[in-house]
Each structure stands twice: as structure tokens, then as C-alpha cells.
């Protein structure tokens, strides 16, 4: 395993002999005689492992170790000493040293320790990259006042065990907020388990939540661990909790209060430590008034309410989100980065986005796939964004109200795109689409596409 090593020892003979051995093994190595030079070297270059003598003139090794841990925590340190004892080894380990070697050094043991230290450093680097990816993935994008307030609320609530109820329309990003709460919490290294209460049939949701034992009902051919037990130590996310049946609500209430439950068909009690985050697109107080939701469960869940604003109330965030999604798809599809022109951004910002951030993301992916251009202009956007009668025809919510309208939207966008690619030459476009020229003209007229040139 190749690696970049820094050897710190005030004995010239040790520096020369150990450097030669490590270089013969294929490692790159820099040897310095003091702690001060060690710290200067770390400022100038990146080393994966530092082999650090404890007893040196000037700054001793333990002080150097402390400073490395403070300023270069990604670097793995192995301590070396001719005066090694249990106390020194314990102190250096508490300060963060990976291992401890005694002089006179055994070449075989030194090589094993260096190999293990490099493997440990590689794992640390991999974990750091994964944490960075998680942080980016669950970052709340936007600089509007509602989003800034949401981030402040997240920072306050995430480190606690308080229950959170997230309100918001479909597509606003409630699941993203739940993930962000977990990622910033003290439970971040523990499981995040999601239960979509709207997607699971009522007769199966208890089994999903609490698990079951073999033979407890028809089809239960083996024992099953429930989501609540899988989330032990971590976070359980109850998405669309307003769609949960009253019978299940009663059992969930008891599990929340006692942090224990019995799997379906079992008399054995399972104890858990779980933080519960719930989300809904319904007004639960209205559901309580209708008799559809338990008031006592509402108060258990609604310790801290979060409201995720709809996209139409944070229009200034649309350009940031659009550029973010373009970068995301550029990376995931392995294509060159694209960018929107100011006219395209203006069109995106003026639309009301009834499907919220989910609709915006889906549309950006569609644009990214279907347009080979690096610069995406207004003319490359779906005509859905521009039709003045769109909201009136769709019943006011901004989405096509019939299958026929959805199909017309798709046909219009495809034909306009192909016409643009062929400089509005109708004959070439018709051949490309496999249509007769007159048929394409009739289509264009029916869809409200005016010929150009």
C-alpha cells in the first residue's frame, strides 16, 4: 500500500535507517528532527501517517500530537519512544494516537503498524467523504426568509430528542427535513427508518411497525422485525401520519409513551429507544374534529411543529434550486455541466409550481435529458410554463386535469423541441418524427404551435 509518511525523530540515525526501510517498501517519506518542523511540514503538505517520537528537544511528542489532533484530525499518528511505558502509551492513546512503538524498533512490527495505520486513515477518509455526501444530499437549499428560519429551527432541534411534526404540501421536502434532522442529531450514526403510512395497507401496517412472529396470521411464514425495532437507537420517520388508521394510532401512542411494544402474535415485550419524527400534508386539527385522528397522539407528536413552505412562497429560491438540480443531474448522468440563461430562470421563477420542489426537480431532469445544449434558454422549457390559460383549464392548481391534457403537453413540448433542433424546418422535423408533413402541420395547429420563418 503506497502512502505519504512523515517521520519525526531527533536522532539522525533513526531518521536515516527507518526512512531507508520505508522507502524500500514503496512509501514516500519525509523525515524531520523536531516537533516544530513537523507542524510546519503538515501546513505545507498532506501526510497520511505521522511517526512521532515522544521525547525530543524543544516541543515534546505529546504536545505535537495534541496540535496535530486539533489542526489536522484526518492525519493518523503513531507514537515512538525509547522510554516507553504503560503511562505514556495510555496518555498518547487518550490524545488520539493510533498506536505506540518502542525503541529499539522491530522492522517487522513497524511495517505492520504502518500498514494498519494507512488502512485506518483510508477508512477515516472514506467516512469523511460519506458524511460530506450526506451533508450535501440533505442540505436545505435556499436563502429566502422562510428557509433561513427553517434552518435555524433545524439547528436548534436536531441535537435534542424532542418529537417533531413536519407540516407541508406534497412535494415541499418534508422527507428531506426529516433526514436533515437525523443527520444533524446525536443519533446520526444510528439507523434512520421510514414508514410511509399512506402506502402500506391497513392490515399490514401493524406488522410493518411492530413486527410479527411466525404463524401469527395467514402468510406470516417467518418471524419479522418491525420498523420500530429496526430504528432502535436512531430515528423513526412516520411519513403521512395523517393516513394512519385509528386502530394503529392507538398502538403507536402506547409505544411512544412507553418506548416498548409487543410484536403481532407475541406476548414478549420489546423495549426500544427511538426518536419519532412525523410528517403530514393534512390539517390534523381538522382531522381530529372529523374523528379521523386521535387528539392525544397529536399532542404526543406535535411537540415541535415544523412548517415547510410551498415553493410559490419562496420564489427567490427557485434559481438556486434549479442550478442545484442541474449540477446534480450533470454528476449523476456523467455529462457536461449545463446552465440556464436569465430568460429561462425568469420563466421558471414566474411559474407557481403546484407540485412544489418535487415538480421542479422532475422538470429539470426532463430538460437535462432532452436538451443537448449546454445553455438552456427559455425556448427549451416546456410550454406548460407559459400558457396563459393554464391555471384556468387545470382547475387552478397548475397541473393538467385530464390524461388528454397531459398527453397534449408532452406532444407539444416534443414537437417544439424537435422543431428547434431542425431550425423550424417542418419537412425535416416531420421525417424525424415519422409523420407526414401535412399531419405535422395539423398537429401544430391543434396544439397551438405557430410556424416560424
Secondary structure, DSSP 8 states (H G I E B T S, - for coil): ---EEEEE-S-HHHHHHHHHHHHHTT-EEEEESSHHHHHHHHHHS--SEEEEESS-SSS-HHHHHHHHHHH-TTSEEEEEETT--HHHHHHHHHTT-SEEEESS--HHHHHHHHHHHHHHHHHHHHHHHHHHHHHHHT-----SHHHHHHHHHHHHHHTS---EEEE--TTS-HHHHHHHHHHTSTTTTS-EEEEETTTS-HHHHHHHHHEE-TTSSTT--S-EE-HHHHTTTSEEEEETGGGS-HHHHHHHHHHHHHSEEE-BT---EEE---EEEEEESS-HHHHHHTTSS-HHHHHHHTTEEEE---GGGGGGGHHHHHHHHHHHHHHHHT----EE-HHHHHHHHHS--TTHHHHHHHHHHHHHHH---SEE-GGGS-GGGT-TTHHHHTTTSSS-SSHHHHHHHHHHHHHHHHHHHTTT-HHHHHHHHT--HHHHHHHHHHHT-----
